Amino acid sequence: MEPFDLKLPVETIAALTRIAVQEDVSVGQLIREAITRDLRRREQAKTPIRADEQLVTPLRALLADDFAYAAHWGDLQRRLTAKGYRLAESGGGLILQKAANGERLCKASELGYSYYALMRKFNAPFPNHSHSWIAGRVLDRAAATTRGPEQPPDTTASEANPYLPRFP
């Protein structure tokens, strides 16, 4: 091991000394172990996977019409597949993959099309997406905003429950 000088506040040294005595180790060993744990944690931490902007920009231009004019999820997948791509679930969103081998290219949101926006556009979740709770939250919110102030909410629940307000 190499010697290393370290300047610490007096309070920190006192706290380290107390802990070292309690654990029957040296302050140096305590510091080495803490640094080793932190380095291991940093190595194992997930790093955000960001696509290269030089890849995303041409893809965004190539696929813009497909995302804009697709009428539903199946239509969008058909359009993308015709160009050699497909969407797939990834975490709480979607990624764009090469259709031939499934290679991840970028997130749909990096192309400018978040999963939330696409759900609102198609009024449906991505087929077989495992995070169904996202769809419920997004589509309920979209329905509430599209209903508008001039249309009363659905009254079937209030008709079944006399404690809820009734709308004409």
N, C-alpha and C positions, 0 to 999 in steps of 0.2 A: 504494500500500500504506500501511497505517496502522502507526505504531510501536507496539510491544507490549513491555512489560517482563516479563521472566521470571526468576525466581529458581531456580537449580539448584545442587545440591551441587558442590563443587569437583572431585570425582572425575568427575562426569558432564561438566562443562565440559572437563576435560582429555581425556577420551575422545572427545568431539565434536571438539575441536581436532585431535587426532591423525588422526581419520578425514577431517576436512575437508582437512588438508594432503595426505594420501594421495590423495584424490580431486580435489584442486586446485579446491576450492569454498570458499565462506565457511561459517562455522558457521551463520549465519542461513539460507543456502540449504539446508544439510543439514537443519536443523530444519523449514523450510517443506516440503521434499519429504517428510519423514517424516510430517508432519501430513497432507499431501495424500493420501499412500498410505493412511494409517489411515482418513481420512474416506471415501475411495473404497471401501475394504474394508467399512466399516460400512454404506454405502449398498447394497452388493451382497449383503450377508449375508441369508440367508433368515430371515425372522421367523416364529416359530411361529404358525400360523393357528389361533386359538382361536375357537370359536363363541360367540356371545352367549348368556349363561345365560338370558336372557329368551326366546330361541328354543328352547334345549335342554330346558328344564323342561317346557313343554307337549308337545313331541315325545316326551320320555321317558314321560310319562303316557299319551299317545295310543297309543304303540307297545309298551308294556310287555307286554301279553298276547300280541302277535304274536311277540315274541322269546321269551317264556316257553313258549308252547304249540306253536311250530313243531317239526315232527318231523324236518325235514331242510332243506338249503339251498334247494331248490326250493319247499318249502312256505313258508319264510320270505319268499322273494322274491315269491311269489304273494300272500301276506298284505299285504306292504308295498305292492306295486303296486296292490292294491285300494284302498289309502288314498292313492295318488298319490306313493309313494316307492319307492326301490330302493337296494340296496347295490351299491357298486362298489369295486374294488381301488384302494388309494392307498398307495404305498410298501410297507411291510411290514404294512399293516393294511387296514381298510375304512372307507369313508365312506358317509354317507347322502346321497342326491341326490334332487331332485325327478324323478319319472319322466318328466314331460312334456319337460323341457329339459336335464336332466343337471346342473342347478345344484347346487353343493356346499352342503350345509347344515351338517354337522358330522361329526366322526369317530364311528364306532360306539362307541368306548370312552368318548366324552363322554356317550353315552346310558346307559353302564353295561355295555356288552357288547363287551369286547375281542375281537379276532380270535382270540386264544388260547382264550378261554373258549368262543367259538362253535365253534371247531374241536373242542374237547373234547366239547362238547354233541352235535354232529352226527357225531363220530368221522370227520371228513373235512375236507379243506381246501376253501376257497371255490373254486367251479368256475373253472378257468383262471387261478388266481392265479399270478403269475409267480415269486413267492418260495416255490418248492416245498420248499426246505430248512427253512423254518419249520414246515411241516406235519410233516415227518419228525421233527423234534426234539420238537414238542409232542405228537404222537400216540404216539411211542415212550415218552415220559415218562408219558403218561396210561395207556398199556397196562401199564406197569410198576407203577403205583400201584393200578390196578384188579385186577391179578392177585391181590394179597393174599398173606399169608404161608402160608396153608393150601394154596395151589395151587403145585405146582412149575413152574418155567419150561418152555417148550417144549423137548423133548429131541431134536428132529430134528437139530439141529446137533451135539450131543454124540455121537449115534449115528454120524454121518458122520466124526467126528474122534475117534480113540481117545485123544487127549491131553486132551480135555475131560472133566470129571466126568460120570458117568452118574447119572440119577435114576430111581428105580423107577417 
